[in-house]
Amino acid sequence: MIKSKHIILMLVLVASISGCGIYNFTGGDVGTAKTFQVNYFQNYASQNPGSTFEPGMDRDFTLALQDLILNQTSLDLVKSNGDLLYEGEIVEYRISPMTATSQQTAAQNRLSIGVNVRFFNNTKEDVDFEQRFSFFYDYPANSQLASVKDEAHQVIFERITQDIFNKSLADW
């Protein structure tokens, strides 16, 4: 009786392990694509009312998107003629007060970043899109943005790039 339980347990274990071989934990479906291309995301945030310009953010965002796709797929990054093409621009970089104190001063500020993305899949029809992605980071009003900027950018870029990945390759 105990031996048959061990055999059944081993069969279930082997079946579940072999089933994981085709599962992709990131959920990315690259289809027949072998390469991807991420064009430089220009920073046009300062052209929108209320937004400011943050030097170097365009480079940092472009690299963050490239790194995420490299880490979550088996695609190769190319400079031109990619099977998958990501391009766009940073359209918002805004700091705004969020909550007030009893003295009617800001208790918390919010950094918001918005990115317009165009995605083209040259191996599959009807999946191209253009969409705006945005996220925010709240920080205490008594802190200067410079003291939290690196962490804020990391949190916001991580969320926006994952949302772009999910929309383009995970069908979420």
C-alpha positions in Angstrom: 0.0 0.0 0.0 2.8 2.4 0.9 4.8 1.5 -2.1 1.8 2.2 -4.5 1.4 5.6 -2.8 5.0 6.3 -3.5 4.7 5.3 -7.1 1.6 7.4 -7.6 3.3 10.4 -5.9 6.3 9.9 -8.2 4.1 9.8 -11.3 2.3 13.0 -10.3 5.6 14.7 -9.6 7.1 13.6 -12.9 4.0 14.7 -14.8 4.0 18.1 -13.1 7.7 18.7 -13.7 7.5 17.8 -17.4 4.5 20.0 -17.7 6.5 23.0 -16.5 8.9 22.6 -19.4 6.6 24.5 -21.7 5.4 27.1 -19.3 6.9 30.5 -19.5 6.8 32.3 -16.1 6.8 35.7 -17.7 3.9 34.9 -19.9 5.6 36.4 -22.9 4.5 35.1 -26.2 7.1 36.1 -28.9 5.6 33.8 -31.5 8.0 33.4 -34.4 9.9 36.6 -33.6 13.7 36.3 -33.0 14.7 39.9 -32.6 13.5 43.1 -31.1 14.4 46.7 -31.5 13.8 49.6 -29.0 14.2 53.0 -30.6 15.4 55.9 -28.4 12.5 57.4 -26.4 12.8 61.1 -26.8 11.9 63.3 -23.8 9.2 65.7 -24.9 7.7 66.1 -21.4 8.6 69.8 -21.2 6.4 70.5 -24.2 3.2 69.7 -22.2 1.8 72.2 -19.7 2.8 71.4 -16.1 5.5 69.0 -17.1 9.2 69.6 -16.6 12.3 68.2 -18.3 14.5 65.7 -16.6 17.9 65.3 -18.3 19.0 61.7 -19.0 15.6 60.2 -18.3 15.2 59.3 -22.0 18.3 57.2 -22.0 17.5 55.5 -18.7 13.9 54.6 -19.8 15.1 53.2 -23.2 17.7 51.0 -21.4 15.1 49.9 -18.8 12.7 48.7 -21.5 15.6 47.0 -23.4 16.7 45.2 -20.2 13.3 44.0 -19.3 12.6 42.5 -22.7 16.1 40.9 -22.7 15.6 39.4 -19.3 12.0 38.1 -19.9 12.4 36.7 -23.4 14.9 34.9 -25.5 14.8 37.6 -28.2 18.0 39.3 -29.4 18.3 43.0 -29.3 19.1 44.6 -32.7 19.6 48.2 -33.8 17.4 47.9 -37.0 14.9 45.6 -38.7 13.8 44.0 -35.5 10.9 41.5 -35.7 9.3 43.5 -32.8 9.7 47.3 -32.7 9.1 49.6 -29.7 9.3 53.3 -30.2 7.7 56.4 -28.6 8.4 59.4 -26.4 8.2 60.5 -22.8 5.3 62.9 -22.7 4.9 63.7 -19.0 7.2 64.4 -16.0 5.1 66.2 -13.4 5.4 66.8 -9.7 2.2 67.7 -7.9 1.0 68.0 -4.3 -1.2 65.1 -3.2 -2.3 65.5 0.4 -2.5 68.6 2.6 -1.7 69.2 6.3 -3.9 71.1 8.7 -1.7 74.2 7.9 -2.8 73.8 4.3 0.7 72.8 3.0 1.5 69.7 1.0 2.2 66.6 3.1 3.0 64.5 0.1 4.1 65.1 -3.4 3.6 62.8 -6.5 6.0 62.3 -9.3 4.1 61.2 -12.4 5.7 60.0 -15.6 3.8 59.2 -18.8 5.2 57.5 -21.9 3.5 57.2 -25.3 4.5 53.8 -26.9 4.1 52.5 -30.5 4.5 48.7 -30.9 4.9 47.0 -34.2 5.1 43.2 -34.6 6.4 42.4 -38.1 5.7 38.6 -37.6 2.0 38.8 -36.6 -0.8 40.9 -38.0 -3.3 42.9 -35.9 -1.3 43.2 -32.7 0.3 46.6 -33.3 -0.8 49.3 -30.9 -0.2 52.9 -29.8 -0.9 53.6 -26.2 0.0 55.9 -23.3 1.4 54.2 -20.2 1.9 56.1 -16.9 2.7 55.5 -13.3 3.6 57.6 -10.2 5.7 57.7 -7.0 4.5 59.4 -3.9 7.1 60.9 -1.5 7.0 63.2 1.6 6.7 66.9 0.8 9.5 67.8 3.1 11.9 65.7 0.9 13.5 67.1 -2.2 12.9 65.2 -5.4 16.7 64.9 -5.8 16.9 62.7 -2.7 14.2 60.2 -3.9 14.6 60.5 -7.7 16.7 57.4 -8.3 14.2 55.2 -6.3 11.2 57.0 -7.9 12.5 56.4 -11.4 13.3 52.8 -10.7 9.8 52.1 -9.3 8.0 54.0 -12.1 10.1 52.5 -14.9 9.7 49.0 -13.5 5.9 49.4 -13.6 5.7 51.1 -17.0 8.0 48.7 -18.8 6.2 45.7 -17.3 2.9 47.2 -18.5 4.4 47.7 -22.0 5.7 44.1 -22.0 2.3 42.7 -20.8 0.4 44.7 -23.5 2.8 43.7 -26.3 3.7 40.1 -25.5 1.6 38.7 -22.6 -1.9 39.6 -23.9 -2.9 40.9 -20.5 
